[in-house]
Amino acid sequence: MPEPLRVFLDANVLFSAAYKQKNGLLEFWSMPEVQLVTSFYVVQEALRNCTSEDHTRRLESLLAATIIVSDALPGTLPPHIDLPTKDQPVLAAAMNAGADFLITGDKTHFAPWMNLPIETRHGILMITQPRTFLDYLKQRR
């Protein structure tokens, strides 16, 4: 059996997945070929934006089934990657975690690198549409 894909989830994906009880993004947590990863920085951002106690509880439940890695120093980014200061720790943590994919809904800042492998130890692919990634996994099966 192949090694699972390490998929780093940004705060907006975590927030959206936990927003309501029935959500298509919850598929991420039922895919055996995927190992979900995020960072403490991302978790804090997602929790800060929760809109209700139920939302927070749903997010905490999802986080219990997600690997949470240490934050990485933004200075470890490749020099050609120009991201706002608030987004640098997201990519740095994904790279440090050895993620194969970074899934984010942030089309404004991450779109220039969408579907282009970022030069890291083994390459990381940024995807700004979570549904695209879920469809890709279904086709691989």
FIKOLZA-1660 file (N, C-alpha, C; in steps of 0.1 Angstrom, whole numbers, plus 5000, padded with zeros to 4 digits):
% residues 141
   i   px   py   pz ch aa at
   1 5008 4988 5000  A  M  N
   1 5000 5000 5000  A  M CA
   1 5009 5012 5000  A  M  C
   2 5006 5022 4991  A  P  N
   2 5015 5034 4991  A  P CA
   2 5013 5042 5003  A  P  C
   3 5024 5050 5006  A  E  N
   3 5024 5059 5017  A  E CA
   3 5013 5070 5015  A  E  C
   4 5006 5074 5026  A  P  N
   4 4995 5084 5024  A  P CA
   4 5000 5097 5020  A  P  C
   5 4992 5104 5012  A  L  N
   5 4996 5118 5009  A  L CA
   5 4995 5127 5021  A  L  C
   6 5005 5135 5023  A  R  N
   6 5004 5145 5035  A  R CA
   6 4998 5158 5029  A  R  C
   7 4987 5161 5035  A  V  N
   7 4979 5172 5030  A  V CA
   7 4978 5183 5041  A  V  C
   8 4984 5194 5039  A  F  N
   8 4983 5205 5048  A  F CA
   8 4971 5214 5046  A  F  C
   9 4963 5216 5056  A  L  N
   9 4951 5223 5055  A  L CA
   9 4953 5237 5061  A  L  C
  10 4949 5248 5053  A  D  N
  10 4950 5261 5058  A  D CA
  10 4937 5264 5066  A  D  C
  11 4938 5275 5074  A  A  N
  11 4927 5279 5083  A  A CA
  11 4914 5280 5076  A  A  C
  12 4913 5286 5064  A  N  N
  12 4900 5288 5058  A  N CA
  12 4894 5274 5054  A  N  C
  13 4902 5264 5051  A  V  N
  13 4896 5251 5048  A  V CA
  13 4891 5245 5061  A  V  C
  14 4899 5246 5072  A  L  N
  14 4894 5240 5085  A  L CA
  14 4881 5247 5090  A  L  C
  15 4882 5261 5089  A  F  N
  15 4870 5269 5092  A  F CA
  15 4858 5264 5085  A  F  C
  16 4859 5263 5072  A  S  N
  16 4848 5260 5063  A  S CA
  16 4843 5246 5066  A  S  C
  17 4852 5236 5068  A  A  N
  17 4848 5222 5070  A  A CA
  17 4840 5221 5083  A  A  C
  18 4843 5230 5093  A  A  N
  18 4836 5229 5106  A  A CA
  18 4824 5238 5106  A  A  C
  19 4822 5246 5096  A  Y  N
  19 4811 5256 5097  A  Y CA
  19 4797 5251 5099  A  Y  C
  20 4794 5240 5092  A  K  N
  20 4781 5234 5095  A  K CA
  20 4783 5219 5095  A  K  C
  21 4773 5213 5102  A  Q  N
  21 4774 5198 5105  A  Q CA
  21 4776 5190 5092  A  Q  C
  22 4769 5193 5082  A  K  N
  22 4770 5185 5069  A  K CA
  22 4777 5194 5059  A  K  C
  23 4789 5190 5056  A  N  N
  23 4797 5198 5047  A  N CA
  23 4805 5188 5038  A  N  C
  24 4806 5191 5026  A  G  N
  24 4814 5183 5016  A  G CA
  24 4829 5182 5020  A  G  C
  25 4834 5192 5026  A  L  N
  25 4848 5192 5030  A  L CA
  25 4852 5182 5040  A  L  C
  26 4841 5177 5047  A  L  N
  26 4844 5166 5057  A  L CA
  26 4849 5153 5051  A  L  C
  27 4848 5152 5038  A  E  N
  27 4854 5141 5031  A  E CA
  27 4869 5139 5034  A  E  C
  28 4876 5150 5036  A  F  N
  28 4890 5150 5039  A  F CA
  28 4893 5140 5050  A  F  C
  29 4884 5140 5060  A  W  N
  29 4887 5132 5072  A  W CA
  29 4883 5117 5071  A  W  C
  30 4878 5113 5059  A  S  N
  30 4873 5099 5057  A  S CA
  30 4881 5093 5046  A  S  C
  31 4892 5099 5042  A  M  N
  31 4900 5093 5031  A  M CA
  31 4913 5087 5037  A  M  C
  32 4914 5073 5036  A  P  N
  32 4925 5066 5041  A  P CA
  32 4938 5069 5034  A  P  C
  33 4938 5074 5022  A  E  N
  33 4950 5077 5015  A  E CA
  33 4956 5091 5018  A  E  C
  34 4950 5098 5027  A  V  N
  34 4954 5111 5031  A  V CA
  34 4957 5112 5045  A  V  C
  35 4968 5119 5048  A  Q  N
  35 4972 5122 5062  A  Q CA
  35 4971 5137 5063  A  Q  C
  36 4961 5142 5071  A  L  N
  36 4958 5156 5073  A  L CA
  36 4968 5162 5083  A  L  C
  37 4973 5174 5079  A  V  N
  37 4983 5181 5087  A  V CA
  37 4979 5196 5087  A  V  C
  38 4982 5202 5098  A  T  N
  38 4981 5217 5099  A  T CA
  38 4991 5221 5110  A  T  C
  39 4991 5234 5113  A  S  N
  39 5001 5239 5123  A  S CA
  39 4993 5247 5134  A  S  C
  40 5001 5249 5145  A  F  N
  40 4995 5257 5156  A  F CA
  40 4990 5270 5152  A  F  C
  41 4998 5277 5143  A  Y  N
  41 4995 5290 5138  A  Y CA
  41 4981 5290 5131  A  Y  C
  42 4980 5280 5122  A  V  N
  42 4967 5278 5114  A  V CA
  42 4956 5275 5124  A  V  C
  43 4958 5267 5133  A  V  N
  43 4947 5263 5143  A  V CA
  43 4942 5276 5150  A  V  C
  44 4951 5284 5155  A  Q  N
  44 4947 5296 5162  A  Q CA
  44 4939 5305 5153  A  Q  C
  45 4943 5307 5141  A  E  N
  45 4935 5315 5131  A  E CA
  45 4921 5309 5129  A  E  C
  46 4920 5297 5127  A  A  N
  46 4907 5290 5125  A  A CA
  46 4898 5292 5137  A  A  C
  47 4904 5289 5149  A  L  N
  47 4896 5290 5161  A  L CA
  47 4891 5305 5164  A  L  C
  48 4900 5314 5161  A  R  N
  48 4897 5328 5163  A  R CA
  48 4885 5333 5154  A  R  C
  49 4883 5326 5143  A  N  N
  49 4872 5330 5134  A  N CA
  49 4860 5322 5135  A  N  C
  50 4859 5313 5144  A  C  N
  50 4847 5305 5146  A  C CA
  50 4835 5314 5150  A  C  C
  51 4824 5311 5146  A  T  N
  51 4812 5320 5147  A  T CA
  51 4803 5316 5158  A  T  C
  52 4804 5304 5164  A  S  N
  52 4796 5300 5175  A  S CA
  52 4802 5289 5183  A  S  C
  53 4796 5285 5194  A  E  N
  53 4802 5274 5202  A  E CA
  53 4801 5261 5194  A  E  C
  54 4790 5259 5187  A  D  N
  54 4789 5246 5179  A  D CA
  54 4800 5246 5168  A  D  C
  55 4803 5257 5162  A  H  N
  55 4813 5258 5152  A  H CA
  55 4827 5254 5158  A  H  C
  56 4830 5260 5170  A  T  N
  56 4842 5257 5177  A  T CA
  56 4843 5242 5180  A  T  C
  57 4832 5236 5185  A  R  N
  57 4832 5222 5189  A  R CA
  57 4835 5213 5177  A  R  C
  58 4828 5217 5166  A  R  N
  58 4831 5209 5153  A  R CA
  58 4845 5210 5149  A  R  C
  59 4851 5222 5150  A  L  N
  59 4865 5224 5146  A  L CA
  59 4874 5216 5155  A  L  C
  60 4872 5217 5168  A  E  N
  60 4880 5209 5177  A  E CA
  60 4879 5194 5174  A  E  C
  61 4868 5189 5171  A  S  N
  61 4866 5175 5167  A  S CA
  61 4874 5171 5155  A  S  C
  62 4874 5180 5145  A  L  N
  62 4882 5177 5133  A  L CA
  62 4897 5178 5136  A  L  C
  63 4901 5187 5145  A  L  N
  63 4915 5189 5148  A  L CA
  63 4920 5177 5156  A  L  C
  64 4911 5170 5163  A  A  N
  64 4915 5158 5170  A  A CA
  64 4919 5147 5161  A  A  C
  65 4915 5147 5148  A  A  N
  65 4918 5138 5138  A  A CA
  65 4928 5143 5128  A  A  C
  66 4935 5154 5132  A  T  N
  66 4945 5160 5123  A  T CA
  66 4958 5161 5130  A  T  C
  67 4969 5159 5123  A  I  N
  67 4982 5161 5129  A  I CA
  67 4985 5176 5129  A  I  C
  68 4989 5180 5141  A  I  N
  68 4992 5195 5143  A  I CA
  68 5007 5196 5145  A  I  C
  69 5014 5203 5136  A  V  N
  69 5028 5204 5136  A  V CA
  69 5032 5217 5142  A  V  C
  70 5045 5218 5146  A  S  N
  70 5050 5231 5151  A  S CA
  70 5051 5241 5140  A  S  C
  71 5050 5253 5144  A  D  N
  71 5052 5264 5134  A  D CA
  71 5066 5265 5129  A  D  C
  72 5068 5269 5117  A  A  N
  72 5081 5270 5111  A  A CA
  72 5084 5285 5108  A  A  C
  73 5097 5288 5108  A  L  N
  73 5101 5302 5105  A  L CA
  73 5098 5306 5091  A  L  C
  74 5091 5317 5089  A  P  N
  74 5088 5321 5075  A  P CA
  74 5101 5323 5066  A  P  C
  75 5112 5326 5072  A  G  N
  75 5125 5328 5065  A  G CA
  75 5129 5316 5057  A  G  C
  76 5122 5304 5059  A  T  N
  76 5126 5292 5052  A  T CA
  76 5120 5291 5038  A  T  C
  77 5112 5300 5034  A  L  N
  77 5105 5300 5021  A  L CA
  77 5115 5302 5010  A  L  C
  78 5113 5295 4998  A  P  N
  78 5121 5298 4987  A  P CA
  78 5121 5313 4983  A  P  C
  79 5132 5318 4978  A  P  N
  79 5132 5333 4976  A  P CA
  79 5122 5338 4965  A  P  C
  80 5118 5329 4956  A  H  N
  80 5109 5334 4946  A  H CA
  80 5094 5334 4951  A  H  C
  81 5091 5330 4963  A  I  N
  81 5078 5330 4968  A  I CA
  81 5076 5343 4976  A  I  C
  82 5067 5351 4971  A  D  N
  82 5064 5364 4977  A  D CA
  82 5049 5363 4983  A  D  C
  83 5048 5361 4996  A  L  N
  83 5035 5361 5003  A  L CA
  83 5034 5372 5013  A  L  C
  84 5022 5376 5016  A  P  N
  84 5021 5385 5028  A  P CA
  84 5026 5379 5041  A  P  C
  85 5030 5387 5050  A  T  N
  85 5036 5382 5062  A  T CA
  85 5027 5372 5069  A  T  C
  86 5014 5375 5069  A  K  N
  86 5004 5366 5076  A  K CA
  86 5003 5352 5070  A  K  C
  87 5007 5351 5057  A  D  N
  87 5006 5338 5050  A  D CA
  87 5019 5330 5050  A  D  C
  88 5030 5337 5052  A  Q  N
  88 5043 5330 5052  A  Q CA
  88 5044 5318 5061  A  Q  C
  89 5039 5320 5074  A  P  N
  89 5040 5308 5083  A  P CA
  89 5032 5296 5078  A  P  C
  90 5021 5298 5070  A  V  N
  90 5013 5287 5065  A  V CA
  90 5022 5278 5056  A  V  C
  91 5027 5285 5046  A  L  N
  91 5036 5277 5036  A  L CA
  91 5048 5272 5043  A  L  C
  92 5054 5279 5052  A  A  N
  92 5066 5274 5059  A  A CA
  92 5063 5262 5067  A  A  C
  93 5052 5262 5074  A  A  N
  93 5048 5250 5082  A  A CA
  93 5045 5238 5073  A  A  C
  94 5038 5240 5061  A  A  N
  94 5035 5230 5052  A  A CA
  94 5048 5224 5046  A  A  C
  95 5057 5232 5043  A  M  N
  95 5070 5227 5038  A  M CA
  95 5078 5219 5048  A  M  C
  96 5078 5225 5061  A  N  N
  96 5085 5218 5072  A  N CA
  96 5079 5205 5075  A  N  C
  97 5066 5204 5073  A  A  N
  97 5059 5191 5076  A  A CA
  97 5060 5181 5065  A  A  C
  98 5067 5184 5055  A  G  N
  98 5068 5175 5043  A  G CA
  98 5056 5172 5036  A  G  C
  99 5047 5182 5035  A  A  N
  99 5034 5181 5029  A  A CA
  99 5036 5179 5014  A  A  C
 100 5027 5171 5008  A  D  N
 100 5027 5169 4994  A  D CA
 100 5018 5180 4987  A  D  C
 101 5008 5184 4995  A  F  N
 101 4998 5194 4990  A  F CA
 101 4995 5204 5001  A  F  C
 102 4993 5216 4997  A  L  N
 102 4988 5227 5006  A  L CA
 102 4974 5230 5001  A  L  C
 103 4964 5228 5008  A  I  N
 103 4950 5232 5004  A  I CA
 103 4946 5244 5011  A  I  C
 104 4943 5254 5003  A  T  N
 104 4939 5267 5009  A  T CA
 104 4928 5273 5000  A  T  C
 105 4919 5281 5006  A  G  N
 105 4909 5288 4998  A  G CA
 105 4913 5302 4995  A  G  C
 106 4926 5306 4999  A  D  N
 106 4931 5319 4997  A  D CA
 106 4936 5321 4982  A  D  C
 107 4927 5324 4974  A  K  N
 107 4930 5326 4959  A  K CA
 107 4938 5339 4957  A  K  C
 108 4936 5348 4966  A  T  N
 108 4943 5361 4964  A  T CA
 108 4958 5360 4965  A  T  C
 109 4962 5353 4976  A  H  N
 109 4977 5353 4978  A  H CA
 109 4984 5340 4973  A  H  C
 110 4977 5329 4972  A  F  N
 110 4983 5317 4968  A  F CA
 110 4981 5313 4954  A  F  C
 111 4972 5320 4947  A  A  N
 111 4968 5316 4933  A  A CA
 111 4980 5316 4923  A  A  C
 112 4990 5325 4925  A  P  N
 112 5001 5325 4915  A  P CA
 112 5009 5312 4915  A  P  C
 113 5008 5304 4926  A  W  N
 113 5015 5292 4926  A  W CA
 113 5006 5279 4926  A  W  C
 114 4994 5282 4923  A  M  N
 114 4984 5271 4922  A  M CA
 114 4988 5261 4911  A  M  C
 115 4988 5248 4915  A  N  N
 115 4991 5237 4907  A  N CA
 115 5005 5237 4901  A  N  C
 116 5014 5245 4907  A  L  N
 116 5028 5245 4904  A  L CA
 116 5036 5239 4915  A  L  C
 117 5045 5229 4913  A  P  N
 117 5052 5224 4925  A  P CA
 117 5062 5234 4930  A  P  C
 118 5061 5237 4943  A  I  N
 118 5071 5246 4950  A  I CA
 118 5083 5237 4953  A  I  C
 119 5095 5243 4950  A  E  N
 119 5107 5235 4951  A  E CA
 119 5110 5234 4966  A  E  C
 120 5108 5222 4971  A  T  N
 120 5111 5219 4985  A  T CA
 120 5118 5205 4985  A  T  C
 121 5119 5199 4996  A  R  N
 121 5126 5185 4996  A  R CA
 121 5120 5176 4986  A  R  C
 122 5107 5176 4984  A  H  N
 122 5101 5167 4974  A  H CA
 122 5090 5174 4966  A  H  C
 123 5088 5187 4968  A  G  N
 123 5078 5194 4961  A  G CA
 123 5065 5194 4968  A  G  C
 124 5059 5206 4968  A  I  N
 124 5046 5207 4974  A  I CA
 124 5037 5214 4964  A  I  C
 125 5025 5209 4962  A  L  N
 125 5016 5215 4952  A  L CA
 125 5005 5222 4960  A  L  C
 126 5003 5235 4956  A  M  N
 126 4993 5243 4962  A  M CA
 126 4980 5242 4954  A  M  C
 127 4969 5240 4961  A  I  N
 127 4956 5239 4955  A  I CA
 127 4947 5249 4962  A  I  C
 128 4941 5258 4955  A  T  N
 128 4932 5268 4961  A  T CA
 128 4917 5265 4960  A  T  C
 129 4914 5253 4955  A  Q  N
 129 4900 5249 4955  A  Q CA
 129 4900 5235 4961  A  Q  C
 130 4895 5234 4974  A  P  N
 130 4895 5221 4981  A  P CA
 130 4887 5210 4973  A  P  C
 131 4876 5214 4966  A  R  N
 131 4868 5205 4959  A  R CA
 131 4877 5198 4947  A  R  C
 132 4885 5206 4941  A  T  N
 132 4894 5201 4930  A  T CA
 132 4903 5190 4936  A  T  C
 133 4908 5191 4947  A  F  N
 133 4916 5181 4953  A  F CA
 133 4908 5168 4957  A  F  C
 134 4896 5170 4962  A  L  N
 134 4888 5159 4965  A  L CA
 134 4884 5151 4953  A  L  C
 135 4881 5158 4942  A  D  N
 135 4878 5152 4929  A  D CA
 135 4890 5144 4924  A  D  C
 136 4902 5150 4925  A  Y  N
 136 4914 5144 4921  A  Y CA
 136 4916 5130 4928  A  Y  C
 137 4914 5130 4941  A  L  N
 137 4916 5118 4949  A  L CA
 137 4905 5107 4945  A  L  C
 138 4893 5111 4942  A  K  N
 138 4883 5102 4938  A  K CA
 138 4887 5095 4925  A  K  C
 139 4893 5103 4916  A  Q  N
 139 4897 5098 4903  A  Q CA
 139 4909 5088 4904  A  Q  C
 140 4917 5090 4914  A  R  N
 140 4929 5081 4916  A  R CA
 140 4925 5068 4921  A  R  C
 141 4914 5066 4927  A  R  N
 141 4909 5054 4933  A  R CA
 141 4907 5043 4923  A  R  C
% end
